[in-house]
Amino acid sequence: MKLRPLADRVVVKRIEEEEVKKGGIIIPDTAKEKPQKGEIIAVGPGRLDEKGNRVPLEVKVGDKVLFSKYGGTEVKLGDEEYLVMREDDILCIVEG
C-alpha cells in the first residue's frame, strides 16, 4: 500500500533523535516527547489558487524538515508510522 497525498498535503516520517543521557538519568519512553523532525516521503500536487491555477509545493521528497508540535494526523501503515500534514504545518527545511 502506498500513500499519495492530495492538494498541499505531505507525508512525513519522523526522524528519531539520538538519545543523550545527562547525569545518568534515563527518561522512560512514555515521558519523552515525539520528535518534530522528519523526512518528506510523498508530496501532493499543490493547492489551487483563486483562479484555479496549481501552486506547487516548496518541499520535495527526501527533504528533512521541522514541523509544528501538534501538526498533522498520525497514520500507521504496516509497522511504520507517518504524519500527513499540510505544507503550512512545516516550519522549515533542514539543510546540511
N, CA and C atoms as an extended XYZ file, in Angstrom:
288
Properties=species:S:1:pos:R:3:atomname:S:1:resname:S:1:resid:I:1 pbc="F F F"
N         0.850       -1.165        0.000 N   MET     1
C         0.000        0.000        0.000 CA  MET     1
C         0.905        1.242        0.000 C   MET     1
N         0.472        2.269       -0.697 N   LYS     2
C         1.251        3.494       -0.829 CA  LYS     2
C         0.353        4.691       -0.524 C   LYS     2
N         0.909        5.697        0.138 N   LEU     3
C         0.159        6.911        0.441 CA  LEU     3
C         0.441        7.954       -0.634 C   LEU     3
N        -0.615        8.556       -1.179 N   ARG     4
C        -0.479        9.626       -2.166 CA  ARG     4
C        -1.284       10.816       -1.662 C   ARG     4
N        -0.581       11.816       -1.110 N   PRO     5
C        -1.304       12.960       -0.542 CA  PRO     5
C        -1.979       13.813       -1.604 C   PRO     5
N        -3.043       14.498       -1.194 N   LEU     6
C        -3.796       15.366       -2.088 CA  LEU     6
C        -3.458       16.832       -1.814 C   LEU     6
N        -3.656       17.677       -2.805 N   ALA     7
C        -3.503       19.138       -2.717 CA  ALA     7
C        -2.169       19.517       -2.096 C   ALA     7
N        -2.199       20.312       -1.003 N   ASP     8
C        -0.955       20.805       -0.413 CA  ASP     8
C        -0.536       19.987        0.810 C   ASP     8
N        -0.895       18.716        0.808 N   ARG     9
C        -0.514       17.845        1.921 CA  ARG     9
C         0.766       17.077        1.592 C   ARG     9
N         1.484       16.702        2.660 N   VAL    10
C         2.704       15.914        2.521 CA  VAL    10
C         2.653       14.759        3.516 C   VAL    10
N         3.401       13.699        3.223 N   VAL    11
C         3.554       12.577        4.135 CA  VAL    11
C         4.963       12.657        4.704 C   VAL    11
N         5.062       12.640        6.032 N   VAL    12
C         6.347       12.793        6.718 CA  VAL    12
C         6.575       11.586        7.612 C   VAL    12
N         7.820       11.087        7.601 N   LYS    13
C         8.218       10.035        8.536 CA  LYS    13
C         9.117       10.683        9.574 C   LYS    13
N         8.754       10.524       10.851 N   ARG    14
C         9.542       11.123       11.926 CA  ARG    14
C        10.963       10.562       11.926 C   ARG    14
N        11.914       11.423       12.244 N   ILE    15
C        13.305       11.009       12.408 CA  ILE    15
C        13.582       11.020       13.902 C   ILE    15
N        13.918        9.861       14.428 N   GLU    16
C        14.208        9.748       15.859 CA  GLU    16
C        15.572       10.362       16.139 C   GLU    16
N        15.619       11.227       17.147 N   GLU    17
C        16.870       11.857       17.559 CA  GLU    17
C        17.691       10.864       18.365 C   GLU    17
N        19.011       11.045       18.341 N   GLU    18
C        19.871       10.204       19.155 CA  GLU    18
C        19.607       10.519       20.620 C   GLU    18
N        19.518        9.468       21.423 N   GLU    19
C        19.222        9.646       22.845 CA  GLU    19
C        20.490       10.028       23.589 C   GLU    19
N        20.448       11.166       24.254 N   VAL    20
C        21.582       11.633       25.035 CA  VAL    20
C        21.178       11.603       26.499 C   VAL    20
N        21.977       10.920       27.291 N   LYS    21
C        21.685       10.816       28.718 CA  LYS    21
C        22.665       11.711       29.458 C   LYS    21
N        22.133       12.659       30.221 N   LYS    22
C        22.966       13.540       31.023 CA  LYS    22
C        22.855       13.123       32.483 C   LYS    22
N        23.983       12.956       33.105 N   GLY    23
C        23.986       12.638       34.534 CA  GLY    23
C        23.452       11.261       34.850 C   GLY    23
N        23.383       10.369       33.875 N   GLY    24
C        22.931        9.004       34.121 CA  GLY    24
C        21.439        8.860       34.311 C   GLY    24
N        20.669        9.907       34.020 N   ILE    25
C        19.213        9.841       34.173 CA  ILE    25
C        18.612        9.254       32.908 C   ILE    25
N        17.812        8.231       33.091 N   ILE    26
C        17.153        7.590       31.952 CA  ILE    26
C        15.687        8.003       31.971 C   ILE    26
N        15.244        8.581       30.860 N   ILE    27
C        13.855        9.021       30.753 CA  ILE    27
C        13.050        7.912       30.084 C   ILE    27
N        11.967        7.457       30.710 N   PRO    28
C        11.163        6.396       30.084 CA  PRO    28
C        10.523        6.873       28.793 C   PRO    28
N        10.280        5.932       27.879 N   ASP    29
C         9.704        6.259       26.569 CA  ASP    29
C         8.374        6.985       26.684 C   ASP    29
N         7.593        6.675       27.701 N   THR    30
C         6.279        7.301       27.842 CA  THR    30
C         6.379        8.778       28.205 C   THR    30
N         7.503        9.205       28.766 N   ALA    31
C         7.671       10.607       29.167 CA  ALA    31
C         8.361       11.443       28.094 C   ALA    31
N         8.896       10.789       27.083 N   LYS    32
C         9.608       11.506       26.023 CA  LYS    32
C         8.628       12.158       25.057 C   LYS    32
N         9.044       13.308       24.541 N   GLU    33
C         8.246       13.955       23.506 CA  GLU    33
C         8.601       13.348       22.160 C   GLU    33
N         7.632       13.315       21.273 N   LYS    34
C         7.898       12.811       19.932 CA  LYS    34
C         8.713       13.850       19.176 C   LYS    34
N         9.619       13.387       18.326 N   PRO    35
C        10.450       14.345       17.589 CA  PRO    35
C         9.634       15.200       16.633 C   PRO    35
N        10.116       16.412       16.389 N   GLN    36
C         9.460       17.333       15.477 CA  GLN    36
C        10.264       17.461       14.195 C   GLN    36
N        11.115       16.492       13.948 N   LYS    37
C        11.934       16.483       12.742 CA  LYS    37
C        11.548       15.254       11.942 C   LYS    37
N        11.466       15.415       10.622 N   GLY    38
C        11.085       14.281        9.794 CA  GLY    38
C        11.591       14.413        8.381 C   GLY    38
N        11.362       13.356        7.619 N   GLU    39
C        11.747       13.324        6.213 CA  GLU    39
C        10.490       13.228        5.364 C   GLU    39
N        10.432       14.025        4.308 N   ILE    40
C         9.287       14.008        3.405 CA  ILE    40
C         9.319       12.708        2.604 C   ILE    40
N         8.233       11.951        2.664 N   ILE    41
C         8.115       10.679        1.954 CA  ILE    41
C         7.325       10.851        0.659 C   ILE    41
N         6.300       11.704        0.679 N   ALA    42
C         5.472       11.944       -0.505 CA  ALA    42
C         4.888       13.349       -0.427 C   ALA    42
N         4.659       13.955       -1.580 N   VAL    43
C         4.056       15.297       -1.636 CA  VAL    43
C         2.876       15.286       -2.595 C   VAL    43
N         1.908       16.145       -2.300 N   GLY    44
C         0.757       16.303       -3.179 CA  GLY    44
C         1.107       17.215       -4.344 C   GLY    44
N         0.186       17.378       -5.290 N   PRO    45
C         0.456       18.201       -6.476 CA  PRO    45
C         0.452       19.698       -6.204 C   PRO    45
N        -0.056       20.131       -5.052 N   GLY    46
C        -0.114       21.552       -4.725 CA  GLY    46
C        -1.556       22.010       -4.628 C   GLY    46
N        -1.727       23.170       -4.007 N   ARG    47
C        -3.087       23.703       -3.828 CA  ARG    47
C        -3.492       24.512       -5.057 C   ARG    47
N        -4.770       24.781       -5.155 N   LEU    48
C        -5.287       25.621       -6.228 CA  LEU    48
C        -5.469       27.041       -5.705 C   LEU    48
N        -5.057       28.049       -6.488 N   ASP    49
C        -5.279       29.434       -6.080 CA  ASP    49
C        -6.678       29.880       -6.493 C   ASP    49
N        -6.985       31.154       -6.288 N   GLU    50
C        -8.324       31.672       -6.570 CA  GLU    50
C        -8.726       31.542       -8.042 C   GLU    50
N        -7.744       31.562       -8.942 N   LYS    51
C        -8.016       31.469      -10.376 CA  LYS    51
C        -8.010       30.037      -10.894 C   LYS    51
N        -7.777       29.078       -9.992 N   GLY    52
C        -7.769       27.676      -10.400 CA  GLY    52
C        -6.410       27.177      -10.871 C   GLY    52
N        -5.372       27.989      -10.710 N   ASN    53
C        -4.018       27.572      -11.099 CA  ASN    53
C        -3.376       26.776       -9.963 C   ASN    53
N        -2.616       25.758      -10.330 N   ARG    54
C        -1.951       24.902       -9.349 CA  ARG    54
C        -0.704       25.609       -8.826 C   ARG    54
N        -0.579       25.708       -7.488 N   VAL    55
C         0.604       26.302       -6.852 CA  VAL    55
C         1.438       25.150       -6.297 C   VAL    55
N         2.612       24.896       -6.877 N   PRO    56
C         3.429       23.756       -6.429 CA  PRO    56
C         3.966       23.957       -5.019 C   PRO    56
N         4.295       22.854       -4.362 N   LEU    57
C         4.826       22.904       -3.008 CA  LEU    57
C         6.307       23.285       -3.024 C   LEU    57
N         6.761       23.878       -1.923 N   GLU    58
C         8.168       24.246       -1.800 CA  GLU    58
C         9.030       23.083       -1.351 C   GLU    58
N         8.435       22.067       -0.726 N   VAL    59
C         9.198       20.907       -0.272 CA  VAL    59
C         9.119       19.800       -1.320 C   VAL    59
N        10.107       18.904       -1.267 N   LYS    60
C        10.123       17.771       -2.190 CA  LYS    60
C        10.468       16.500       -1.420 C   LYS    60
N        10.255       15.377       -2.047 N   VAL    61
C        10.555       14.089       -1.429 CA  VAL    61
C        12.038       14.048       -1.066 C   VAL    61
N        12.323       13.597        0.153 N   GLY    62
C        13.698       13.493        0.623 CA  GLY    62
C        14.148       14.662        1.489 C   GLY    62
N        13.407       15.775        1.474 N   ASP    63
C        13.764       16.921        2.318 CA  ASP    63
C        13.602       16.553        3.786 C   ASP    63
N        14.534       17.037        4.603 N   LYS    64
C        14.421       16.912        6.057 CA  LYS    64
C        13.788       18.205        6.548 C   LYS    64
N        12.764       18.108        7.371 N   VAL    65
C        12.002       19.283        7.792 CA  VAL    65
C        11.746       19.284        9.293 C   VAL    65
N        11.480       20.474        9.816 N   LEU    66
C        10.962       20.639       11.173 CA  LEU    66
C         9.506       21.036       11.031 C   LEU    66
N         8.647       20.453       11.854 N   PHE    67
C         7.216       20.749       11.742 CA  PHE    67
C         6.651       21.109       13.102 C   PHE    67
N         5.485       21.737       13.098 N   SER    68
C         4.873       22.184       14.345 CA  SER    68
C         4.534       20.989       15.230 C   SER    68
N         4.582       21.230       16.517 N   LYS    69
C         4.441       20.175       17.515 CA  LYS    69
C         3.155       19.363       17.370 C   LYS    69
N         2.062       20.038       17.132 N   TYR    70
C         0.778       19.340       17.054 CA  TYR    70
C         0.234       19.282       15.626 C   TYR    70
N         1.107       19.473       14.651 N   GLY    71
C         0.681       19.460       13.256 CA  GLY    71
C         0.515       18.047       12.729 C   GLY    71
N        -0.380       17.883       11.802 N   GLY    72
C        -0.538       16.619       11.106 CA  GLY    72
C        -1.433       15.613       11.797 C   GLY    72
N        -1.712       14.568       11.036 N   THR    73
C        -2.522       13.452       11.509 CA  THR    73
C        -1.677       12.189       11.433 C   THR    73
N        -1.595       11.460       12.535 N   GLU    74
C        -0.789       10.241       12.552 CA  GLU    74
C        -1.508        9.124       11.809 C   GLU    74
N        -0.738        8.412       10.983 N   VAL    75
C        -1.265        7.298       10.206 CA  VAL    75
C        -0.298        6.132       10.355 C   VAL    75
N        -0.828        4.949       10.645 N   LYS    76
C         0.018        3.761       10.749 CA  LYS    76
C        -0.229        2.888        9.531 C   LYS    76
N         0.850        2.562        8.839 N   LEU    77
C         0.769        1.742        7.636 CA  LEU    77
C         1.742        0.591        7.819 C   LEU    77
N         1.201       -0.593        8.082 N   GLY    78
C         2.057       -1.729        8.399 CA  GLY    78
C         2.719       -1.482        9.742 C   GLY    78
N         4.046       -1.593        9.787 N   ASP    79
C         4.791       -1.343       11.023 CA  ASP    79
C         5.268        0.101       11.124 C   ASP    79
N         5.095        0.885       10.085 N   GLU    80
C         5.604        2.259       10.036 CA  GLU    80
C         4.528        3.268       10.424 C   GLU    80
N         4.967        4.337       11.104 N   GLU    81
C         4.070        5.436       11.440 CA  GLU    81
C         4.457        6.663       10.645 C   GLU    81
N         3.456        7.341       10.096 N   TYR    82
C         3.677        8.531        9.284 CA  TYR    82
C         2.783        9.655        9.790 C   TYR    82
N         3.098       10.860        9.365 N   LEU    83
C         2.251       12.022        9.611 CA  LEU    83
C         1.801       12.557        8.266 C   LEU    83
N         0.523       12.859        8.142 N   VAL    84
C         0.000       13.530        6.954 CA  VAL    84
C        -0.349       14.936        7.403 C   VAL    84
N         0.287       15.932        6.780 N   MET    85
C         0.084       17.317        7.200 CA  MET    85
C         0.063       18.251        6.011 C   MET    85
N        -0.462       19.435        6.242 N   ARG    86
C        -0.438       20.484        5.226 CA  ARG    86
C         0.953       21.099        5.196 C   ARG    86
N         1.308       21.656        4.061 N   GLU    87
C         2.607       22.299        3.933 CA  GLU    87
C         2.732       23.442        4.947 C   GLU    87
N         1.620       24.072        5.311 N   ASP    88
C         1.635       25.159        6.289 CA  ASP    88
C         2.137       24.722        7.664 C   ASP    88
N         2.008       23.425        7.992 N   ASP    89
C         2.475       22.917        9.282 CA  ASP    89
C         3.985       22.721        9.326 C   ASP    89
N         4.642       22.806        8.171 N   ILE    90
C         6.088       22.660        8.119 CA  ILE    90
C         6.713       24.034        8.399 C   ILE    90
N         7.620       24.052        9.373 N   LEU    91
C         8.238       25.305        9.792 CA  LEU    91
C         9.454       25.655        8.938 C   LEU    91
N        10.285       24.662        8.609 N   CYS    92
C        11.485       24.946        7.807 CA  CYS    92
C        12.064       23.650        7.257 C   CYS    92
N        12.929       23.808        6.268 N   ILE    93
C        13.686       22.701        5.686 CA  ILE    93
C        15.052       22.717        6.362 C   ILE    93
N        15.529       21.561        6.808 N   VAL    94
C        16.837       21.434        7.456 CA  VAL    94
C        17.858       21.125        6.371 C   VAL    94
N        18.818       21.998        6.223 N   GLU    95
C        19.857       21.799        5.207 CA  GLU    95
C        21.169       21.395        5.861 C   GLU    95
N        21.913       20.547        5.154 N   GLY    96
C        23.236       20.171        5.632 CA  GLY    96
C        23.264       19.031        6.591 C   GLY    96
